Structures are given as C-alpha cells and as structure tokens.
C-alpha cells in the first residue's frame, strides 16, 4: 500500500469512528430531546447530524466536482446563511436526517476512492487566495470537524440523560462517578472568588 493509500485509509477510519459516535449519541432519545436547543447558541443533536451531512456533501462532493443528486433545500434557497443547516424543522424526521447523513458518507467515500487525496478541489465560498486546494486537505478538514461535532454530541447527550461516551462504564460505577464529581468540584471551589459588592 502506498503512502497516499495508507493515509486515505487512516483518515477514513477516523472519520467513520466519529460518524458513528455522532449517530450513537441519538440512540433511544425522543424526537423532542433530539431537537431541543441545549446551548445558548441553539446547538442540538439532530441539527449536528443535518449540518455534518451538508459538510460532507459540500466539501467531499461539490468541491471536488462530484455533486450529489441529493438536494439540500436549505443550501439551494440560501437559508443556510440563517443557520438552517443547524436544526431540523418540525417536518424533518429523525429517520430522514440519519438517512441523509448516511447518504453523505457513501458519496464522500466514493469521492475518496475514485479521486484520491491529490485530486484538485475548489471551495467557492473561501477567500480567493485559499480557494484552490486538494481532496486530501478537505478530507482532513472533514475529519476534524466531524470529530469536534462528535464531542459536542456526546456532551449534549450527557446533558440530556447522563449517558456519556462508550467507555464511561469501564471507568467506574455510579458511586465512583459521584466521588469524581465531588473531587472536581472541590478543586474548582478552591478558586471560587467570594461575591463582593463594591
């Protein structure tokens, strides 16, 4: 296996792990919990899935001259500029968003297989001096962004029902975690500033 093939294989491996972590964060949650805004900026689980599907179709499809037949209405009508890719409408179902995300995986993987890391790419929405790049550079970007959002998804899931990453139970039982939280809180409290009225 040559260096480019080995690198592409490694990048795809880590991308797939992060993809699965994102979807794993949705398991057994209600439609409400999948959609509700969990941060001051409205971050929500189903919105992350929708956003990541668009990222893959864009960077590893459109930007490498392999546009998908799948249409993204929020891109076509420009509402993506108003963050329409970051939340699911009442009409967009969990199954539709998951199916869309999985379709983006298939399309991205085909781009990587057919074109290779050195394939030229162009990102029209980037500044002109950075616009021309390669599929390999965009794949690295997608791996990084997916890993980042997988972490966000796991934190959101933990905020909803306390379920953390896959290795949580390997670390300790409920009593261990209670002691751990107390230990972390004591360390934080040692730096708490007293409230003062000036």
C-alpha positions in Angstrom: 0.0 0.0 0.0 1.5 3.4 -1.0 1.7 6.3 1.4 -1.3 8.1 -0.1 -3.5 5.0 0.1 -2.4 4.3 3.7 -3.1 7.9 4.7 -6.5 7.8 3.0 -7.3 4.6 4.8 -6.3 6.1 8.2 -8.3 9.3 7.6 -11.4 7.3 6.5 -11.0 5.1 9.6 -11.0 8.1 12.0 -13.8 9.8 10.0 -16.0 6.7 10.3 -15.4 6.4 14.0 -16.5 10.0 14.5 -19.5 9.5 12.3 -20.7 6.5 14.3 -20.1 8.5 17.6 -22.4 11.2 16.3 -25.2 8.7 15.5 -24.6 6.8 18.7 -25.5 9.9 20.6 -29.0 9.8 19.2 -29.9 6.3 20.4 -33.2 5.9 22.3 -33.8 9.7 22.6 -37.3 11.2 22.0 -37.9 13.5 19.0 -38.1 16.3 21.4 -34.7 15.6 23.0 -33.1 15.2 19.6 -34.3 18.7 18.6 -34.3 20.9 21.6 -31.6 23.6 21.9 -29.1 22.6 24.6 -26.8 25.7 24.5 -27.2 29.4 24.3 -26.5 29.2 20.5 -29.2 26.6 20.0 -26.9 23.5 19.4 -29.0 20.4 19.2 -28.3 16.8 18.3 -30.4 16.5 15.1 -29.0 19.8 13.9 -25.5 18.5 14.2 -26.4 15.5 12.0 -28.0 17.7 9.4 -25.0 20.1 9.5 -22.5 17.3 9.1 -24.4 15.8 6.1 -24.1 19.2 4.4 -20.4 19.4 5.2 -19.7 16.0 3.6 -21.8 16.7 0.5 -20.2 20.1 0.1 -16.5 19.5 0.8 -16.2 15.9 -0.5 -18.8 16.3 -3.3 -19.4 19.7 -4.7 -15.9 21.0 -4.1 -14.2 18.0 -5.9 -16.6 18.3 -8.9 -18.7 15.3 -7.8 -22.0 17.0 -6.8 -24.6 14.6 -5.3 -28.0 14.1 -6.8 -29.3 14.6 -3.2 -30.7 18.2 -2.9 -30.3 20.2 0.2 -33.1 22.8 0.1 -31.5 25.0 2.8 -28.4 25.3 0.6 -30.4 26.0 -2.6 -32.7 28.6 -1.0 -29.9 30.4 0.8 -31.4 29.8 4.3 -28.1 28.1 5.3 -26.9 31.7 5.8 -29.5 31.9 8.6 -28.3 28.6 10.2 -31.0 26.5 8.6 -28.5 23.6 8.5 -28.1 23.6 12.3 -31.6 22.5 13.3 -34.3 20.2 12.0 -37.7 21.6 11.1 -40.8 20.0 12.6 -41.4 18.2 9.3 -37.8 16.8 9.0 -37.8 13.4 10.8 -35.0 11.7 12.7 -35.0 8.9 10.1 -34.7 11.4 7.2 -31.8 13.2 8.8 -30.0 9.9 9.6 -30.6 8.7 6.1 -29.3 12.0 4.7 -26.2 11.7 6.8 -25.5 8.1 5.7 -26.0 9.1 2.1 -23.4 11.8 2.5 -21.0 9.1 3.9 -21.5 7.0 0.8 -20.9 9.9 -1.5 -17.8 11.1 0.4 -16.3 7.6 0.5 -16.9 7.2 -3.3 -15.1 10.5 -3.9 -12.1 9.4 -1.8 -11.9 6.1 -3.6 -12.4 7.4 -7.1 -10.4 10.6 -7.0 -7.6 10.1 -4.4 -6.1 12.6 -1.9 -4.2 14.6 -4.6 -7.4 15.4 -6.6 -7.8 19.1 -7.1 -10.6 20.8 -5.2 -12.1 24.3 -5.2 -14.1 25.8 -2.3 -16.1 28.7 -3.9 -17.1 30.2 -0.5 -13.5 30.6 0.7 -11.3 33.6 0.1 -9.9 33.6 -3.4 -6.3 33.1 -2.3 -7.2 29.9 -0.4 -10.0 28.6 -2.7 -7.9 26.1 -4.7 -6.9 23.0 -2.6 -7.0 19.2 -2.7 -9.4 16.5 -1.7 -6.8 15.4 0.9 -6.9 18.8 2.6 -10.6 18.9 2.6 -10.8 15.3 4.0 -8.6 16.4 6.9 -10.9 19.3 7.5 -14.0 17.0 7.4 -12.3 14.5 9.8 -11.5 17.4 12.2 -15.0 18.9 12.0 -16.7 15.6 12.5 -14.6 14.7 15.5 -15.3 18.1 17.0 -19.1 17.7 16.5 -19.0 14.1 17.8 -17.6 15.5 21.0 -20.3 18.2 21.1 -23.0 15.4 20.5 -21.6 13.3 23.4 -21.7 16.3 25.7 -25.3 17.2 24.7 -26.3 13.6 25.2 -24.8 13.7 28.7 -26.7 16.9 29.5 -30.0 15.2 28.4 -29.9 11.9 30.3 -26.4 11.4 31.8 -25.3 9.0 29.2 -21.7 9.6 28.4 -19.2 8.1 25.9 -18.8 4.4 25.3 -16.1 3.9 27.9 -17.9 5.6 30.8 -18.9 2.3 32.4 -15.4 1.0 32.1 -14.1 3.8 34.2 -16.4 3.4 37.2 -19.8 2.8 38.6 -22.3 5.4 39.7 -20.6 5.8 43.1 -17.2 6.2 41.5 -18.6 9.0 39.3 -20.3 10.7 42.3 -16.9 10.8 44.1 -15.2 12.0 41.0 -17.6 14.9 40.6 -17.1 15.9 44.2 -13.4 15.8 43.8 -13.6 18.0 40.7 -16.0 20.4 42.4 -13.7 20.8 45.4 -10.8 21.7 43.2 -13.0 24.3 41.4 -14.3 25.7 44.7 -10.8 26.3 45.9 -10.6 29.0 43.2 -14.0 30.5 43.6 -14.0 34.2 44.3 -16.2 35.5 47.1 -19.1 37.6 46.0 -18.4 41.3 46.7 -20.5 44.4 46.4 -18.2 47.4 45.7 
